[in-house]
Amino acid sequence: MDRVQQVGDVAEIMLDYVENKKTFQTDSTFKVPTQSYTDPDQFKAEMELVFKRVPLMLAFTAELPNPGDYKAMEAIGLPVLISRDKQGKVRAFLNVCSHRGAPVAADGHGNCARFTCKYHSWTYGQDGRLIGISEASTFGDVDKSAMGLRQLPCEERSGMIFVCLTPNAPMDLDNHFRGFLEDFDALDFANWTYLGSRTIEGANWKVAYDGYLEGYHFQSLHPETIFPRTPSNCTHFQGFGPNMRIGFPQHSIGEQLKDVPRAEWGTRENYGYDFVRIFFPNVSIFIAPEITQVAQLFPGPTPDRNRTVLNYLRREPVKDDADREGVEAAMNFFRDVTYQEDYVIGLEIQRGLESGAHDELVFGRNERGNQYFHEWLNWYLEDDASQPEPRM
C-alpha cells in the first residue's frame, strides 16, 4: 500500500471516530512503576542503553544548508559538533580537543573552514582531522593522524541529521524507522526553512514525553488553545518500529473532507486532521499549516528534570521584517502553550510521583501511544537481543 492510500485510510478512520465519538483502543490497560520517573539507577540505564545507542535526530538539513556550516550543541551532557564539509557531507564529532579537552567550537550555529580550540589554538579540518598545532616546534612529536576529533556515527536522511552518541556504534536507520521517513520525503522536508528555536525545562523526560503521546487531556488541560480545533480522547495510532504516527482529527474533519475526492484524502494533512510524529526516544513533530514545531527532549541533568529544545520550521523562507515578526510571535505562542499548559503540570506531576503516594501509574486502553513507548523503553532497558512484538 502506498503512503497516500495509507494516510487516506487513516483519515477515513478518524472521520468515523469524530462522527461516532470513538478512539483507538488496545486490549488492556498498562501499568508503569512510579519509580521509573524518579529512580537514579533507571535514569543512568536509560542514558547508557537508550540515549547512547539509538539514532537521535540532532539537527535539520535546513540548519546546515551550506558547505562549512556547523552546529555545536549539548546532548545528554555530551558536547556534540555537527559539520558539513566542502563536498556537502555531514559529519558528527565529540566537540572535544584531543590536546586538553576544551571545545573547538562554541555552542550554536556558524560557518568556517576549520575549527580552532580557543585554549591553545590546535586546529581541525571540517572532516575532524588535526591539521595544525600551535608552536609545533616546541611541543614535541605528535602523530596528528591519530589525534583528530572523535567521530560519531552520523547519517543525513529526509531533511534530518541522525547521530549515535557512541563512537563506532552500529546505526541502521532503515531498521529503526521501518519506512517512517517516507513521510518526510513526501513533505520535501529537506528543502524547508529553519526558523529558530526556544528552550524550556520540565520534569523527568518521560513525564514530559507522555504528554505528547495522547489527546485524552485536551479538553481539561487545553480548553482554549487545542480543544477548540481538536476533540479530546479521539486519536489514531500507528507504530513504525519504536516510532509512532498519532492521528488527531479536527472537529471539522467531516466538513473539510466532504467535497474532497476520496482518493485525495491522503494528501490533505492539516485539512481536517493532523499528525504528531514521534521519533523514539525523544522527538515529537507537529506539522501545522503555518509553522512546524519539533520538540527534542534531552534528559537531565538530574532524573527529575529535562531540557526541551523546541525547533521551528516551515516550507517558505522568511520574506521580510513583518514576516519575521509574525514568525517570532508564532514561535513564542507555541512555546508558551507547551510550557505553561503542559510542562508546568508536568512539574506538579513530578512532585506527586516523588511523594510516594502511589506505586504505579496506569495508562488506559485509549492511551496506546504511551503504552507503546513504555513497552519499547522496557525492551531497550532489558537489553534483549530479540525485538518485541508489542500489542496493537
N, C-alpha and C positions, 0 to 999 in steps of 0.2 A: 504494500500500500504506500503510495507516495505521500509526502508530507502534507500537501494541500488537502488531499482527501481525508487524511487522518485528523487534521485540525478541524475540517468541516464536520466530521462525525462527532468530535468533541463539542463543537458549537451546538449541534443538534441535541446532544445530551443535556447541555447546560440550559437550553431553551426549555426542555422538559422539566428540569429542576426548578426553574423560576415559575413556570406556569402551574406546577403541581406541588410547590413548596417541599422539594426534596433536596438531598445532597448525597455525595458519595459516602458510602458506609462500608467498613470492613466487617469481619465476622465477630469481633470481640473487642473489649476494652484492653488496655495495655498499661502496666504499672512500671514506674521508674523510681528507684530509691532516691529519697531527697538528698542523700549524701553524694549522689552523682554531681550535684551542683555546688558542693561545699568541701569535699574531701581533697586535701592537698596531694595525696598519693594518686588519686584518679586524675587530677589535673596534670601531674607530671607524666603519667602514662599517656594521656591524650596528646601531649606535646610530642612525645617520642614515637608513639605508634600511629598517630594520625597526621598531625600537622607537619612532621618532618618526613613523612613517607608519601603522602598523596600529592598529585599535582595541584598547586594552588594558583588561582588566577590572580596575578600580582599587578598586571598593567594592561593597558589597551594599546593596540596599534596606533590609535589616534593620539596617544600621549608621546609616542616616539616616531613620528612620521618620516623624519629625515635622517640621512647618514650623519653620525656624530651626536644624535640626540641620546640623552640618558635620563634615567630616573633612579634616584637613591632614596631608600626608604628603610623602615624597620618592619620586620615581620616576626612575631612572637619573640621579640628581644634580639633577633639576629639582624645585623646590618647587611642589606642587600643592595647591589648595584646592577641595574639592567641597562645595556648599551646596544645601540645599533651602529655597526661598523660601516666603512665606506662602500662596501658591496651590498649593504642593506640587511645583512644577517644580524639577528638579535642574539645576544648572549647575556648570561646572568652570572654574577660572582658574589662572593662574600666581600663586602666593602671594607677590606682589612689589608693594610700594607704588610708585606712579608718581612719588612725590616723590624718594626717595633709595634705593629698592631694598630696604628692610627687609621682613620678613614682616609680614602683617597678622593672622595667626593662628598660634598655637603648634601644633606637631605634636601630633596626637591628635584626639579627638572632643570636641564641645561643642555648645552651643545658644546662639544670640544673635541679636538683631535687626539688628546691624550689626557690621562688622569695623573695628577701630581699630589703626593702626600704633603700636607702643609707642615708636618713636623720636621722632616729632613729632605724634602723635595725629591724623593725617589719617584720615578715616572713610569707609567704603564700605558701601553697602547690600548686601543679600543677592543682588541682581542684578549686583553688581560696580560699580555707578555710584559715582563720587566724590561724596559728599554733604556733606562738611564739611572745611574747612581751619582748623586752629587759628590763632588770632590773624590772621585773614584780612586785616584792615585794614592790617597792616604787611607782609604778604607780597608784594603786588603782584597784577597782573592774571593770572588763570588761567582758561582755558576748561575748566571742570570736566567738560563733556560729552565732552571728548576725552581725559580722563585717568583713566578708570576702570581697573579691573583687567583685565589681558589675558586675554580669554576663550579657552577651548579647546573644540573640538568635543566634545560630550557627549550621550549618549543613555542612558536608563534602559529596560532590557528584561528581562523574565523574571526579575526579582528581582536584577538586577545593573546596575551603572553602568559604562558604557564611555566611555573618554576617548581622544582622539588628542592627543599631546603637541606637535603643531604647530598654532599658531593658523591658522584659516581653511582647514585641510586638509579634503578630502572624507572622509566616513566613511559607508560603506554596510554596515550590519550584515547585511542580508539576503544580499548577495553574499559577505560574509566567512564567514558561518556556514552558508549553504546548508541551512536548516531545522533545524540542530542545536539551536537554542534552544528548539524544541518540547519537548525532553526536560525542560527546567526549568519550562516552563509546566505540563507534565503533573505535575511534582512539587510544584506550587504554591510554588515556591522564594521568591517574593516575600513570602510570609507566614511564613517561617521566622524563628527567633530567632538573632541573632548572639551568640555566647558569649564571644569574646575571641580573642586571637592569641598566638603565640610567634614569636620571630625567631631564625633560625640563620644561620650563614655557612659558605660552602663554596668549592669550586673554580670554575673557569670555568663560566659559566652553562650551557653546553651539556654539560659533563661531568655536572653535577647533573641537568639535564633528561633526558639519555639514560637515567638510571636509572628515571624514571617511565614510560618507554615500552615496557618489556619485562618479562616474567616469567621469562626464561631464568636469572636469578640467584637465584631464590627459595630453592631447596634449599641452595645453597652459602653464600649470604650471610645468609639469614633462617631458619635451621633450626628455631628455637624460637618465632618470632613469626608469620611469614606462612605458611611452608610447612606447618605442621600443618593449616591451613584451605584453602590454595590450592596446587595442584600446580605444580611448576616446568615451564617451557617448554611451556605449554598455554594459548594465548591466541587470541582472535579480534580481527580488525581491521576497522574501517570508517573511511573518510575523508569529511569534510564540508568541501569547500574545503581550506584548510590545517590544519583541526582534525581531531581523531580521537576515536573512541569505542573503547576497547580492552576487550574482554571477558575476564574471568578466572573460569572455572568453579571451583567448590569441589570438593574430593574427594567431597563428599556430594551432588553435584547429582542423581544418579540416585535416591537415597533421598528427597531433598526434593521432587522433582517427580513421583514415581511415582503419587501419589494426587491430583495436581492436573490438572483437565481441560486438554487441550492448548490450548484457546482462551484459557486464563488464564495461560499461561507467560510472556507478555509483560508481565504485571502483577506478577511475582514477583521483582523485583530484590532482591538480598541473600538470597534463598531458593534457594540452590543456585548462584548466580552473582553476580558483582559487575562493575561497570564503573568504569574510570578514564576520565574525560572530560578531553580535552586541548584547551585553547584556545591556538592559536598566537599569540605565540611563547613564552609564559612561565607558563601556568597549568595546574595539574593538580588535578582534583577527584575525591576518593574519597568516595562516599556510603555510609557504613556504617550498620547498624541503630541504633546508639546515638548516634553523633556523626559529623559530616562534616568532613573536612579538605580545605581549599582552599589549595594552595601557590601563592604568587606569587613567581616568581624574578626578581630585579632584578639585572642585570649590574653588575659593578664593585665598588669604584671603579677597579680595575685589571683587565686582561684575565684574570688568574689567580684572580679572586675573584667571588663573588656573595653577595647578601644575600637570603635567602628568608623571606618572611612566611607563616607557617602560620596560617591563619584557621580557626575552628571554629564550626559552626552545627548546629542541629537543628530539628526541626519544633516541639517544645514549648518554652514558656518555662521558665525555672528556677523550680522550685516552692518551695524553702525552702533553708535553710542546708545541710542534709545533701545535698540535690541539688546545690547549688553545689560542695560539697566533692568530690562524685563527678565533676562536670564538670571541675574543675580537675585531678583525678587523671587523667582520660581525656586531656585536652589534653597533660599532661606525658608520658604514656605514648606518644602518637603522636609528639610532638616528639622524645623520646629515641630511639625506633626510627628515625625519619627521620634524625636527626643521627648517632647512634652507629653505625648499621648501613649507612647509605647515604652520608652526607656525609663521614665520616671516610675511607672508602676512596676517595671522590672526590678528596680532598686528596692521597692517595697516588698516584692516577692522574695528577693534575696534575703532580706531581714526575716521574713516569715520562715523560709527554709532553714535558716541558721538557728531559729528559735527552738527547733526540735519538736514542734507541735505535732508533726506527722512524720511517719517513717517512709511513706511513699506518696508519689503523685500518680494520678490516673488520667490517661488520655482516652477520650471516648471513641466509639466506633466512627463518629463523624470527624475525628481528628487524625485521619490516616497519614497526612504528611508528617506529623510529629512522631507517630508510631514508626513510620518507615525510617526516619532519620535516626531514631534511637536504636532500632534494630541493626542498622548498618554500623552505627558507632560501636555497639556492643561487639559486633563481629571483628572490627578492627582492634578493639581492646583485647579480645580473646586471642588475637594473632594466630588464627586458624588458617590452614593452607587452602581450604575449600571455601568458596564464596557462598553466602547464604542464599536461600530461596525464600525471601520474605513473603508473608501473606499479602495478597492484594485485597 
